[in-house]
Amino acid sequence: MKLERVELFLVRLPLKRPYETSMAVETHESHVLVRVESGGAAGWGESVANEIPWYSGETPATVWTILEDVLVPQLLKADIAHPREVSRMCAWVRDDPMAKAAIEMAIWDLAAKREGVPLSRFIGGTRERIPCGVAIGIHASVDALMPRIEEELAGGYQRVKLKIKPGKDVAVAEAVRARFPELPFMLDANSAYSLADAPVFERIDATRPTMIEQPLAHDDMIDHADLAKRIRTPICLDESIRHAEDARKAIQIGATRIVNIKAGRVGGLAEAIRVHDTCRERGIPVWCGGMLEMGIGRAHNVHLASLPGFSLPGDVAASSRYFATEIIGEPFTVEKDGTMRVPTGPGIGVSVLEGTIRKVALRHAELR
Ligand code: MG
């Protein structure tokens, strides 16, 4: 397959509610959308880099530059036998997994559309519905948080994930457990702690969260393995797992018992599938993380989460929670039983609202 035309769009949408994590408060999402065209079909991808580099070093500006100057010119010249080859072709670029993922996933969508099959089936997915969970940002007070949790549970979500940071951790976990004695909840620290904070997590143990996500440094595994020996709550790594080799090593040293998979973080779908397979061979459950995706990235997540190892509810929630403006024609919704349907049309299986994207894009480039 030869790519004939690649377009980049920078789209910035306001969030319905500001989203606070241990590192930043986000009020808007700016994502680079990628459209690839070949043989009369088009595929779409979405970069998950944040406006400010708090989660990783990538931003929409770095993604744009790497795509426009490096990856797109290379891939326009290439003959692509299968989308799984793209990550190998781009591997010489040392970093920039979110830039790589944006175009790699567009090529997967395009290839699945040319085959006439849903992306989920194309990558070996087995689920028709995926279990959904929701991530809730840090709130000003425990009192302000409780109605938000109730609202999300009423919406059908099977688990809630609460962001924590130093000073807003043990009290949050204790209040949630007191109010909801049986609720499966998990905590995400986004690397806000060090091993010296182990007593915080020992106290959190008593509140029985299902897991604690990325408590320690974003590039650490060793201290996570030490912390894991001191607490009962399973540790789930997110930021530390950059590829399948990281997953293998983290599991081997006992740094993680669950893995959060984000295709954007690991450079695309092929590597996400390798992380999934690495975990599955070792009996480690995985779930699909979220990066406040717009409709295109959300669709890719839903297809990825149809793989058999995604046995835990992920951060895949309804689009309407986040944005007033939709860029796809069939926004994702959560059913009463807390699941979401995997689209059955070809590729990502949703119609991309190209007119809206072209109208709201702050920046556009076309490469042939
Ligand atoms: Mg996380």
Residues whose N, C-alpha, C, O or C-beta is under 5 A from the ligand:
A	BS01	MG	D188 E213 D238
